[in-house]
Amino acid sequence: MSYFSKAGIGKFLRFTAVSAAVAVSVAGCVTADDDVLFRNSLVMFEQGQKEQAYGNVKGLCEKFPAEQKFCSEAENFRRALYDEKMELVKQNLSQEPPVPMELLTSADDSIAAAEKYAVTSEELTKYKRISAEYRKFTNDAINAGKEEAQKAFDSGEYIEAYDAIASVKDLDKTALAPIFRNYSDRIFAQLKTKTENLAAKDEWRQAEPVLKKMAEIRPEDPFVKEYSEKAKAASVASYYAEKADRYITDGDLASAISYYTKAVSYPDVTDDMKKNLASAKIKLIETDFQKGVELASQDMFKQSYDLFMTANRLMSTLNNDQKHAVKVPAAELNRYYDNMFFHGQKAKQAGAYGLSYFYYRMLSDLAPSYQGLLTERKDVEERILSRALKSIAVIPFKSPVNEPELGLQASSNIMQLLQKQLADDVKIIERGALEVLLREYELAVAGNSGAASAGADPFKIKSADYLLMGDVLDSRTESNVQKSKRKDRVQVGTEKVLNIEWTDWEKMKAKAEKERTEIPAEPKKFIDKPVYDYAEYDVSFYEKFSFLSISYRVVETSQGRIVYSNTVQSQQEARDEATSGIDMGSYKVPMKVAKLPTDIELSNKVRKENIDKITSQIIEIFKDQDVKYIADAERLESANNLKEAVEMYANGIILMKKKKKDASALEDKAGKYLDVLAAN
């Protein structure tokens, strides 16, 4: 008989019919309104209402997943929206950094919007990283611009300050707008003052770039317009030549030369203007020479020097033909040079080497080839350097009995460091000269003992200005070892023992066989039982300790006075442990040897620390001797002790030159006292 009965066949046919009806019913649920919504969404998407259109079609796809046109169009809309958002991201991030913050913010917003339409996150992650890197680059550029603007403003470079802040203002318009406005207002005010000052001096050529920048800041400002017109009117040679002519009439040759010089810098300059400039220069040169000669006859050496130098500098701007037209008082100048050289020698013989130096220096500027000058000046400079460069002798430090060479080694190391770091400020007595000095010192000490009892003056040592002396108070390196044994309970192996679970299983097996039930799985009959023992091995704790203490003092030799004293000390420790090791079955402890520095290595460390401390303290005392001499000179100057002040200035100047510092301002300052001292 067939598997289906007649009744069964009827039921099957009825089920099939119902299923078909349900399928037709589901497919037929897409209403006319749904179709209208779909078609309207297509139009909306074309008209730019893309997100709303996508929402509509996506909803239809979710409602009718079997409707291909809904889901296909929803995917098309999603892709189009994603591409649209990412196109804006790529456009904003395609610029060379730094990228303005508003574009970076727009890119970030577009990335966030694109995430709603993304299928994978790989591309989004890439552009998020790029945006973050660009944001950092932009922030760094903004901070650099602000820092540069502030630095330039503080330095009075106002145009550079404006350019710096203007170069970054568009990188973050919201945040930088008030900052840029504040800078613009302050810079404009400063440039206005600068323009007024330049205009008062008729320096219109220098004012032009300033006015140009002001016009960039405030194009319609009345001040800018007014002064720009004035600058335009002053941009011709005749403007300055006319004023120069008036100064000639008034007898103001220096001002006339200044205005003629401005006139010849313009393209419309005439030959007459050039001739007038040369004529004014020649006349002023001759006037300065005449005034200088008159002052020289009164032994006003510095004032006449200034006039002669001014005349020489102005003459250097003339061509050869113009120079030949100048009436130079050669005989009077030669008498002045001879007189200067004589006074330099006289001061040198009196031991006033500083005064002599200033005479020779001025003569070198005016007549560098003067006979005998080079040798004399060099000799004077060497004498000044010899007295200015104080000498220090490092006497071998006293050593402890247990280390008789330690004091000598420490003092030798200190001497070497001082020679490297104080060479431009003091003279360190060489080791070869120490023996002579030590004999002198011993004799001085012996003589001082007798002289002191008789009330005589303290000893004096001529070979050095200062002595660095010291005593090694304590030096020791000690070792300590503590030995002990370490005992641990450890597993050294295993032994086979009967498994209790197997015993129980054996009973269950017998019972199961009797009852004809399932027999459980058999466990292991024997199991491994750990075997323990005590492991014992040697452990040694090592400790090293090194200590060094040194006292030292700086003695001023002219009076035996201690000007500085101190005690320094250092210590170093080192610790480690050693083990004999053990090997018991699975328990192993490797043998370890204690790693400690040797006694010499540890003591060398503390020695170096002490030597570095002493050296740094000595350097602090004697460094910048040129600065100290100048400070002494200024104190003497304020006390009206000009003679000694000049000598101190000379000491400082010679040391400055040794250090390759510019001392021209101080030379001019100290040289002014020559006339006062010559009068006395």
C-alpha positions as CSV (number, residue, x, y, z in Angstrom):
1,M,0.0,0.0,0.0
2,S,1.2,3.6,-0.7
3,Y,2.8,5.4,2.2
4,F,0.1,8.1,2.0
5,S,-3.5,7.1,2.6
6,K,-6.3,8.9,0.8
7,A,-6.8,11.1,3.9
8,G,-3.1,11.8,4.0
9,I,-3.0,12.8,0.4
10,G,-5.9,15.2,1.0
11,K,-4.2,16.8,3.9
12,F,-1.0,17.2,2.0
13,L,-2.8,18.8,-0.9
14,R,-4.5,21.2,1.4
15,F,-1.2,22.1,3.1
16,T,0.5,22.8,-0.2
17,A,-2.3,25.1,-1.3
18,V,-2.2,27.0,2.0
19,S,1.6,27.5,1.7
20,A,1.3,28.8,-1.8
21,A,-1.4,31.2,-0.7
22,V,0.8,32.5,2.1
23,A,3.7,33.0,-0.3
24,V,1.5,34.9,-2.7
25,S,0.2,36.9,0.2
26,V,3.7,37.9,1.4
27,A,4.8,38.9,-2.0
28,G,1.8,40.9,-2.4
29,C,2.3,43.0,0.7
30,V,4.2,45.7,-1.3
31,T,1.5,48.3,-1.5
32,A,1.0,51.1,-3.9
33,D,2.1,53.5,-1.2
34,D,5.4,51.6,-0.8
35,D,6.0,51.9,-4.5
36,V,5.2,55.6,-4.4
37,L,7.6,56.0,-1.5
38,F,10.3,54.2,-3.4
39,R,9.9,56.3,-6.5
40,N,9.8,59.5,-4.5
41,S,13.0,58.5,-2.7
42,L,14.8,58.1,-6.0
43,V,13.8,61.6,-7.0
44,M,14.7,62.9,-3.5
45,F,18.2,61.4,-3.8
46,E,18.7,63.1,-7.2
47,Q,17.6,66.4,-5.7
48,G,20.1,66.2,-2.9
49,Q,17.9,64.9,0.0
50,K,20.2,61.8,0.0
51,E,20.2,60.8,3.6
52,Q,16.4,60.9,3.9
53,A,16.0,59.0,0.6
54,Y,18.5,56.4,1.9
55,G,16.5,56.1,5.1
56,N,13.3,55.5,3.2
57,V,14.8,52.8,0.8
58,K,16.7,51.1,3.6
59,G,13.4,50.9,5.5
60,L,11.7,49.3,2.5
61,C,14.6,46.8,2.2
62,E,14.4,45.8,5.8
63,K,10.6,45.5,5.5
64,F,10.7,43.5,2.3
65,P,14.1,41.8,2.2
66,A,13.0,39.6,-0.8
67,E,12.3,42.7,-2.9
68,Q,15.5,43.0,-4.9
69,K,14.9,46.6,-6.2
70,F,14.6,48.0,-2.7
71,C,17.7,46.4,-1.3
72,S,19.8,46.9,-4.4
73,E,19.0,50.6,-4.5
74,A,19.6,50.9,-0.7
75,E,23.1,49.5,-1.2
76,N,23.7,52.0,-4.1
77,F,22.5,54.9,-1.9
78,R,24.8,53.7,1.0
79,R,27.8,53.5,-1.2
80,A,27.1,56.9,-2.8
81,L,26.7,58.5,0.6
82,Y,29.9,56.9,1.9
83,D,31.9,58.0,-1.1
84,E,30.5,61.5,-0.8
85,K,31.6,61.9,2.8
86,M,35.0,60.3,2.2
87,E,35.6,62.5,-0.9
88,L,35.3,65.6,1.4
89,V,37.7,63.9,3.9
90,K,40.3,63.2,1.1
91,Q,39.9,66.7,-0.3
92,N,40.5,68.4,3.1
93,L,43.5,66.1,4.0
94,S,45.1,66.3,0.5
95,Q,46.7,69.7,1.4
96,E,50.3,70.0,2.5
97,P,50.4,70.5,6.3
98,P,49.9,72.6,8.2
99,V,46.2,72.3,7.4
100,P,43.8,74.9,8.9
101,M,41.8,73.6,11.9
102,E,38.5,74.3,10.3
103,L,39.4,71.8,7.5
104,L,40.6,69.2,10.0
105,T,37.4,69.6,12.0
106,S,35.3,69.3,8.8
107,A,37.3,66.2,7.9
108,D,36.7,64.7,11.3
109,D,33.0,65.4,11.0
110,S,32.9,63.8,7.6
111,I,34.7,60.7,8.9
112,A,32.1,60.5,11.7
113,A,29.3,60.8,9.2
114,A,30.9,58.2,6.9
115,E,31.0,55.7,9.7
116,K,27.2,55.3,9.4
117,Y,27.6,54.1,5.8
118,A,30.9,52.1,6.2
119,V,31.0,48.4,5.7
120,T,34.7,48.1,6.9
121,S,36.7,50.4,9.1
122,E,40.1,50.1,7.4
123,E,39.9,53.3,5.3
124,L,38.3,55.2,8.1
125,T,41.1,54.2,10.5
126,K,43.7,55.4,8.0
127,Y,42.2,58.8,7.6
128,K,41.6,59.2,11.4
129,R,45.3,58.6,11.9
130,I,46.2,61.1,9.1
131,S,43.9,63.7,10.6
132,A,45.4,63.3,14.1
133,E,48.9,63.7,12.7
134,Y,47.9,66.8,10.7
135,R,46.2,68.3,13.8
136,K,49.4,67.9,15.8
137,F,51.5,69.4,13.0
138,T,49.1,72.4,12.8
139,N,49.2,72.9,16.6
140,D,53.0,72.7,16.5
141,A,53.0,75.3,13.7
142,I,50.7,77.6,15.6
143,N,52.7,77.4,18.8
144,A,55.9,78.0,16.9
145,G,54.4,81.1,15.2
146,K,53.2,82.5,18.5
147,E,56.5,81.8,20.2
148,E,58.4,83.5,17.3
149,A,56.1,86.5,17.3
150,Q,56.5,87.0,21.1
151,K,60.3,86.6,20.9
152,A,60.5,89.1,18.0
153,F,58.2,91.6,19.7
154,D,60.2,91.4,22.9
155,S,63.4,92.1,20.9
156,G,61.8,95.1,19.2
157,E,61.6,93.4,15.8
158,Y,58.0,94.4,15.3
159,I,57.7,93.8,11.5
160,E,59.1,90.2,12.1
161,A,56.6,89.8,15.0
162,Y,53.7,90.7,12.7
163,D,54.8,88.4,9.9
164,A,55.2,85.5,12.4
165,I,51.7,85.8,13.9
166,A,50.1,86.6,10.5
167,S,51.7,83.4,9.0
168,V,49.6,81.2,11.4
169,K,46.4,83.3,12.0
170,D,44.4,81.4,9.4
171,L,45.4,78.0,10.9
172,D,42.8,78.5,13.6
173,K,40.8,81.6,12.9
174,T,38.5,81.2,16.0
175,A,41.3,80.9,18.5
176,L,43.8,83.2,16.9
177,A,41.6,86.0,15.8
178,P,41.8,87.9,19.2
179,I,45.5,87.1,19.5
180,F,46.2,88.4,16.0
181,R,44.1,91.5,16.7
182,N,46.0,92.2,19.9
183,Y,49.4,91.9,18.2
184,S,48.2,94.0,15.3
185,D,47.2,96.9,17.6
186,R,50.4,96.8,19.7
187,I,52.7,96.4,16.7
188,F,50.9,99.3,14.8
189,A,51.5,101.5,17.8
190,Q,55.2,100.6,18.0
191,L,55.7,101.1,14.3
192,K,53.9,104.5,14.5
193,T,56.4,105.6,17.1
194,K,59.3,104.3,15.0
195,T,58.0,106.1,11.9
196,E,57.7,109.4,13.8
197,N,61.3,109.0,15.1
198,L,62.6,108.2,11.7
199,A,60.7,111.1,10.1
200,A,62.2,113.5,12.7
201,K,65.6,112.5,11.5
202,D,64.6,112.6,7.8
203,E,65.3,108.9,7.6
204,W,62.6,108.3,5.1
205,R,64.2,105.5,3.2
206,Q,64.2,103.5,6.5
207,A,60.7,104.6,7.1
208,E,59.3,103.2,3.8
209,P,59.3,99.5,4.8
210,V,57.8,100.4,8.2
211,L,55.0,102.4,6.5
212,K,54.4,99.6,4.0
213,K,53.9,97.1,6.9
214,M,51.6,99.6,8.7
215,A,49.5,99.9,5.5
216,E,49.2,96.1,5.5
217,I,47.8,96.3,9.1
218,R,45.5,99.3,8.6
219,P,45.3,100.3,5.0
220,E,42.9,103.3,5.6
221,D,44.6,104.7,8.7
222,P,45.0,108.5,8.3
223,F,48.5,108.5,9.8
224,V,49.7,105.9,7.3
225,K,48.3,107.9,4.4
226,E,49.8,111.2,5.6
227,Y,53.3,109.8,6.3
228,S,53.3,107.7,3.1
229,E,52.8,111.0,1.2
230,K,55.7,112.6,3.1
231,A,57.9,109.6,2.3
232,K,57.0,109.8,-1.3
233,A,57.9,113.5,-1.4
234,A,61.3,112.7,0.3
235,S,62.2,110.0,-2.1
236,V,64.3,112.3,-4.3
237,A,67.9,113.5,-4.0
238,S,67.0,117.2,-4.1
239,Y,64.9,116.9,-0.9
240,Y,68.1,116.1,1.1
241,A,70.5,118.2,-1.0
242,E,68.5,121.4,-0.2
243,K,68.7,120.7,3.5
244,A,72.4,119.9,3.3
245,D,73.0,123.3,1.6
246,R,71.3,125.1,4.5
247,Y,73.5,123.2,7.0
248,I,76.6,124.3,5.0
249,T,75.4,127.9,5.3
250,D,74.9,127.4,9.1
251,G,78.3,125.9,9.5
252,D,77.0,122.5,10.6
253,L,79.3,120.3,8.5
254,A,78.4,117.0,10.2
255,S,74.7,117.4,9.4
256,A,75.5,118.6,5.9
257,I,77.5,115.5,5.3
258,S,74.7,113.3,6.7
259,Y,72.1,114.9,4.3
260,Y,74.5,114.9,1.3
261,T,75.1,111.2,1.9
262,K,71.4,110.5,1.9
263,A,71.0,112.5,-1.4
264,V,73.7,110.5,-3.2
265,S,71.9,107.3,-2.4
266,Y,69.0,108.3,-4.8
267,P,69.2,107.7,-8.5
268,D,68.5,111.3,-9.4
269,V,71.6,112.6,-7.7
270,T,73.6,115.2,-9.6
271,D,77.4,115.7,-9.9
272,D,77.2,118.9,-8.0
273,M,75.7,117.1,-5.0
274,K,78.5,114.6,-5.1
275,K,81.1,117.4,-5.3
276,N,79.4,119.2,-2.4
277,L,79.5,116.0,-0.3
278,A,83.3,115.6,-0.9
279,S,83.9,119.3,-0.2
280,A,82.0,119.1,3.1
281,K,84.0,116.0,4.1
282,I,87.3,117.6,3.3
283,K,86.4,120.7,5.2
284,L,85.2,118.7,8.3
285,I,88.4,116.5,8.2
286,E,90.6,119.5,8.2
287,T,88.6,121.1,11.0
288,D,88.9,118.0,13.2
289,F,92.6,117.8,12.5
290,Q,93.0,121.5,13.6
291,K,90.9,121.0,16.7
292,G,92.9,117.8,17.5
293,V,96.3,119.6,17.1
294,E,95.1,122.4,19.4
295,L,94.0,119.8,22.1
296,A,97.3,117.9,21.7
297,S,99.3,121.0,22.5
298,Q,97.5,121.0,25.8
299,D,98.3,117.3,26.5
300,M,94.6,116.4,26.0
301,F,95.7,113.1,24.5
302,K,92.4,111.2,24.5
303,Q,90.3,114.1,23.2
304,S,92.7,114.8,20.4
305,Y,92.9,111.0,19.7
306,D,89.1,110.9,19.2
307,L,89.2,113.9,16.8
308,F,92.1,112.4,14.8
309,M,90.3,109.0,14.6
310,T,87.1,110.7,13.4
311,A,89.1,112.5,10.7
312,N,90.8,109.3,9.6
313,R,87.5,107.4,9.4
314,L,85.9,110.1,7.3
315,M,89.0,110.3,5.1
316,S,88.7,106.6,4.4
317,T,85.5,107.3,2.6
318,L,87.2,109.6,0.0
319,N,88.8,108.5,-3.2
320,N,92.5,109.1,-3.8
321,D,92.1,112.4,-5.6
322,Q,89.9,113.7,-2.8
323,K,92.4,112.5,-0.1
324,H,95.2,114.4,-1.8
325,A,93.1,117.6,-1.5
326,V,93.0,117.3,2.4
327,K,95.5,119.5,4.2
328,V,96.9,117.1,6.8
329,P,99.0,118.7,9.6
330,A,101.8,116.1,9.3
331,A,104.4,117.8,11.4
332,E,101.9,118.4,14.3
333,L,100.7,114.8,14.1
334,N,104.3,113.5,14.3
335,R,104.9,115.6,17.4
336,Y,101.7,114.2,18.9
337,Y,102.8,110.6,18.1
338,D,106.3,111.2,19.7
339,N,104.7,112.7,22.7
340,M,102.3,109.8,23.1
341,F,105.2,107.3,22.8
342,F,107.2,109.2,25.3
343,H,104.3,109.2,27.9
344,G,103.8,105.5,27.3
345,Q,107.5,104.8,28.1
346,K,107.4,107.1,31.1
347,A,104.3,105.3,32.5
348,K,106.0,101.9,31.9
349,Q,109.1,103.0,33.7
350,A,107.0,104.1,36.6
351,G,105.3,100.7,36.7
352,A,102.0,102.1,35.5
353,Y,101.6,99.5,32.8
354,G,97.9,100.0,32.4
355,L,98.4,103.7,31.7
356,S,101.3,102.9,29.3
357,Y,99.0,100.3,27.5
358,F,96.4,103.0,26.8
359,Y,98.9,105.4,25.3
360,Y,100.4,102.7,23.1
361,R,97.0,101.4,22.1
362,M,95.8,104.8,20.9
363,L,99.1,105.3,19.1
364,S,98.7,101.9,17.4
365,D,95.3,103.0,16.0
366,L,96.7,106.3,14.6
367,A,100.2,105.2,13.5
368,P,100.6,101.4,13.6
369,S,104.0,101.5,12.0
370,Y,105.5,103.9,14.5
371,Q,109.1,102.8,15.1
372,G,109.6,100.7,18.2
373,L,105.8,100.8,19.1
374,L,105.1,97.1,18.3
375,T,107.9,95.9,20.6
376,E,107.0,98.3,23.4
377,R,103.3,97.5,23.3
378,K,103.9,93.8,23.3
379,D,106.2,94.1,26.3
380,V,103.7,96.2,28.2
381,E,100.8,93.7,27.5
382,E,103.0,90.8,28.7
383,R,103.7,92.7,31.9
384,I,100.0,93.4,32.5
385,L,99.2,89.8,31.7
386,S,101.9,88.6,34.1
387,R,100.4,90.7,37.0
388,A,96.8,90.1,36.1
389,L,97.2,86.4,35.7
390,K,97.5,85.3,39.3
391,S,99.5,82.2,39.9
392,I,98.6,79.2,42.0
393,A,100.9,76.5,43.2
394,V,99.4,73.2,44.2
395,I,101.6,71.9,47.0
396,P,101.6,68.1,47.4
397,F,99.0,67.2,50.0
398,K,100.1,65.5,53.1
399,S,99.4,61.7,53.0
400,P,98.3,59.3,55.7
401,V,101.0,56.8,56.9
402,N,99.2,53.8,55.3
403,E,99.1,55.5,51.8
404,P,102.2,57.7,51.5
405,E,101.7,58.5,47.8
406,L,98.0,59.4,48.0
407,G,98.5,63.2,48.8
408,L,100.8,63.6,45.8
409,Q,98.5,61.8,43.5
410,A,95.5,63.8,44.5
411,S,97.3,67.2,44.2
412,S,98.7,66.2,40.8
413,N,95.2,65.3,39.5
414,I,93.8,68.6,40.9
415,M,96.7,70.5,39.2
416,Q,95.9,68.9,35.8
417,L,92.2,69.8,36.0
418,L,92.9,73.4,37.0
419,Q,95.4,73.8,34.1
420,K,92.6,72.7,31.7
421,Q,89.8,74.8,33.1
422,L,91.4,77.9,34.5
423,A,94.1,78.6,32.0
424,D,92.5,81.9,30.9
425,D,92.1,83.2,34.5
426,V,95.1,82.1,36.5
427,K,98.5,80.6,36.0
428,I,99.0,77.1,37.5
429,I,102.7,76.6,38.5
430,E,104.1,73.8,36.5
431,R,105.4,70.7,38.2
432,G,109.0,71.4,37.2
433,A,108.9,74.8,39.1
434,L,107.4,73.3,42.2
435,E,110.7,72.1,43.6
436,V,112.1,75.7,43.6
437,L,108.9,77.0,45.1
438,L,108.8,74.3,47.8
439,R,112.3,75.2,48.9
440,E,111.3,78.9,49.0
441,Y,108.2,77.9,51.0
442,E,110.2,75.9,53.5
443,L,112.7,78.8,54.0
444,A,109.8,81.3,54.3
445,V,108.1,79.1,56.9
446,A,111.3,78.7,58.9
447,G,112.0,82.4,58.6
448,N,108.5,83.3,59.6
449,S,108.7,81.4,62.8
450,G,111.6,83.6,63.9
451,A,110.2,86.8,62.5
452,A,106.9,86.2,64.2
453,S,108.5,86.1,67.6
454,A,110.4,89.3,66.8
455,G,107.2,91.0,65.6
456,A,108.4,91.2,61.9
457,D,106.1,91.0,58.8
458,P,104.8,87.7,57.7
459,F,106.6,85.7,55.1
460,K,106.3,86.3,51.4
461,I,106.7,83.9,48.5
462,K,107.5,85.5,45.1
463,S,107.1,82.5,42.9
464,A,103.3,82.2,43.4
465,D,100.4,84.4,44.5
466,Y,98.4,81.6,46.0
467,L,99.2,78.2,47.5
468,L,96.7,75.3,47.4
469,M,97.6,73.1,50.4
470,G,95.8,70.1,51.8
471,D,95.9,67.0,54.1
472,V,94.4,63.6,53.4
473,L,92.6,63.1,56.8
474,D,91.3,59.6,56.3
475,S,91.5,57.0,53.6
476,R,90.4,53.5,54.0
477,T,88.9,50.7,52.0
478,E,87.4,47.8,54.0
479,S,85.8,44.5,53.2
480,N,83.4,42.3,55.1
481,V,82.2,38.8,54.5
482,Q,79.3,37.1,56.3
483,K,78.9,33.4,55.6
484,S,75.8,31.3,56.3
485,K,74.0,28.2,55.1
486,R,70.7,28.1,53.3
487,K,68.4,25.1,53.8
488,D,65.4,24.5,51.6
489,R,62.9,21.6,51.6
490,V,62.8,20.5,47.9
491,Q,61.5,17.7,45.8
492,V,64.3,15.5,44.8
493,G,62.4,12.8,42.9
494,T,59.3,10.5,42.9
495,E,58.3,7.0,43.9
496,K,55.5,4.7,42.6
497,V,52.7,4.1,45.1
498,L,49.3,2.3,44.8
499,N,46.6,4.6,43.7
500,I,43.7,4.7,46.2
501,E,41.3,5.5,43.4
502,W,42.3,2.2,41.7
503,T,41.6,0.3,44.8
504,D,38.1,1.8,45.0
505,W,37.6,1.1,41.3
506,E,38.6,-2.5,41.7
507,K,35.7,-2.9,44.2
508,M,33.3,-1.2,41.9
509,K,34.3,-3.4,39.1
510,A,33.6,-6.5,41.1
511,K,30.2,-5.2,42.0
512,A,29.4,-4.2,38.5
513,E,30.3,-7.6,37.1
514,K,28.1,-9.2,39.7
515,E,25.2,-6.9,38.9
516,R,25.9,-7.0,35.2
517,T,26.1,-3.2,35.0
518,E,28.5,-0.9,33.2
519,I,32.0,-1.0,34.5
520,P,33.6,2.5,35.0
521,A,36.9,3.5,33.4
522,E,39.9,2.1,35.1
523,P,42.3,4.7,36.6
524,K,46.0,4.3,36.9
525,K,47.0,1.6,39.3
526,F,50.2,3.3,40.4
527,I,50.9,7.0,40.7
528,D,54.0,9.1,41.3
529,K,54.5,10.4,44.8
530,P,57.0,13.3,45.2
531,V,60.0,12.6,47.4
532,Y,61.3,15.6,49.4
533,D,64.6,16.2,51.1
534,Y,66.5,19.1,52.5
535,A,68.9,21.0,50.3
536,E,71.7,22.8,52.0
537,Y,74.3,25.1,50.4
538,D,76.7,27.9,51.4
539,V,75.8,31.6,51.0
540,S,78.3,34.4,51.5
541,F,77.4,38.1,51.7
542,Y,80.2,40.4,50.6
543,E,80.4,44.1,51.4
544,K,83.1,46.7,50.5
545,F,83.3,50.2,51.8
546,S,85.7,53.0,50.7
547,F,86.0,56.4,52.4
548,L,88.2,59.4,51.7
549,S,88.3,62.8,53.5
550,I,90.6,65.7,52.5
551,S,90.9,69.1,54.0
552,Y,92.4,71.9,51.9
553,R,93.1,75.6,52.1
554,V,94.0,78.4,49.7
555,V,96.8,80.7,51.1
556,E,97.5,84.1,49.8
557,T,101.3,84.2,49.8
558,S,102.0,87.9,50.3
559,Q,100.7,87.8,53.9
560,G,100.3,84.1,54.5
561,R,96.5,84.7,54.9
562,I,94.1,81.8,54.4
563,V,91.5,83.0,51.9
564,Y,89.5,79.8,51.8
565,S,89.4,76.4,53.5
566,N,87.1,73.5,53.4
567,T,86.9,69.7,54.0
568,V,85.4,67.3,51.4
569,Q,84.6,63.7,51.8
570,S,83.2,60.9,49.8
571,Q,82.3,57.3,50.3
572,Q,81.3,54.4,48.0
573,E,79.7,51.0,48.9
574,A,79.4,47.8,47.0
575,R,77.4,44.7,48.0
576,D,76.8,41.2,46.4
577,E,76.4,37.6,47.4
578,A,78.0,34.3,46.4
579,T,76.6,30.8,46.5
580,S,78.3,27.4,46.4
581,G,75.4,26.0,44.3
582,I,73.7,22.7,44.6
583,D,72.3,20.0,42.3
584,M,69.7,17.6,43.9
585,G,67.5,16.0,41.3
586,S,65.2,18.5,39.8
587,Y,66.3,21.2,42.3
588,K,69.3,23.2,41.0
589,V,71.0,26.3,42.3
590,P,73.9,27.5,40.1
591,M,77.1,28.5,41.7
592,K,77.4,32.3,41.8
593,V,80.6,34.3,42.4
594,A,80.2,37.7,44.0
595,K,80.9,40.6,41.6
596,L,82.5,43.5,43.4
597,P,84.9,46.2,42.3
598,T,88.5,45.8,43.4
599,D,89.8,47.9,46.3
600,I,91.7,50.1,43.8
601,E,88.6,50.6,41.6
602,L,86.4,51.5,44.6
603,S,89.0,53.8,46.1
604,N,89.6,55.5,42.7
605,K,85.9,56.4,42.6
606,V,86.0,58.2,46.0
607,R,89.2,59.8,45.0
608,K,87.7,61.2,41.8
609,E,84.7,62.5,43.6
610,N,86.8,64.4,46.1
611,I,89.1,65.7,43.5
612,D,86.2,66.9,41.4
613,K,84.7,68.6,44.4
614,I,87.9,70.4,45.3
615,T,88.5,71.4,41.7
616,S,85.0,72.8,41.2
617,Q,85.3,74.9,44.4
618,I,88.7,76.3,43.4
619,I,87.4,77.1,39.9
620,E,84.5,79.0,41.5
621,I,87.0,81.1,43.5
622,F,89.3,82.0,40.6
623,K,87.1,82.0,37.5
624,D,86.0,85.2,35.6
625,Q,89.0,87.2,36.8
626,D,88.4,89.7,34.0
627,V,84.9,90.4,35.4
628,K,86.4,90.8,38.9
629,Y,89.1,93.2,37.7
630,I,86.4,95.4,36.0
631,A,84.3,95.4,39.1
632,D,87.3,96.5,41.1
633,A,88.0,99.2,38.6
634,E,84.5,100.5,38.8
635,R,84.7,100.7,42.6
636,L,88.0,102.6,42.4
637,E,86.5,104.8,39.8
638,S,83.5,105.7,42.1
639,A,86.0,106.5,44.9
640,N,87.8,108.8,42.4
641,N,91.0,106.7,42.6
642,L,91.5,107.0,38.8
643,K,95.1,105.9,38.7
644,E,94.4,102.5,40.2
645,A,91.1,102.2,38.3
646,V,93.0,102.5,35.0
647,E,95.4,99.8,36.1
648,M,92.5,97.5,37.0
649,Y,90.7,98.2,33.7
650,A,93.9,97.3,31.9
651,N,94.1,94.0,33.8
652,G,90.5,93.1,32.9
653,I,90.9,94.2,29.3
654,I,94.1,92.1,28.7
655,L,92.3,89.0,30.2
656,M,89.3,89.7,28.1
657,K,91.4,89.7,25.0
658,K,93.1,86.5,26.1
659,K,89.6,85.0,26.2
660,K,88.8,86.6,22.8
661,K,86.2,88.9,24.2
662,D,85.4,92.4,22.8
663,A,87.0,95.0,25.1
664,S,86.7,98.1,22.8
665,A,84.0,99.8,24.9
666,L,86.0,99.4,28.1
667,E,89.2,100.6,26.3
668,D,87.4,103.7,25.3
669,K,85.9,104.2,28.8
670,A,89.2,103.8,30.6
671,G,91.1,105.9,28.0
672,K,89.1,108.9,28.9
673,Y,91.0,109.2,32.2
674,L,94.4,109.7,30.4
675,D,93.7,113.4,30.1
676,V,92.9,113.8,33.8
677,L,95.9,111.8,34.9
678,A,98.2,113.7,32.4
679,A,97.1,117.0,33.9
680,N,98.0,115.8,37.4
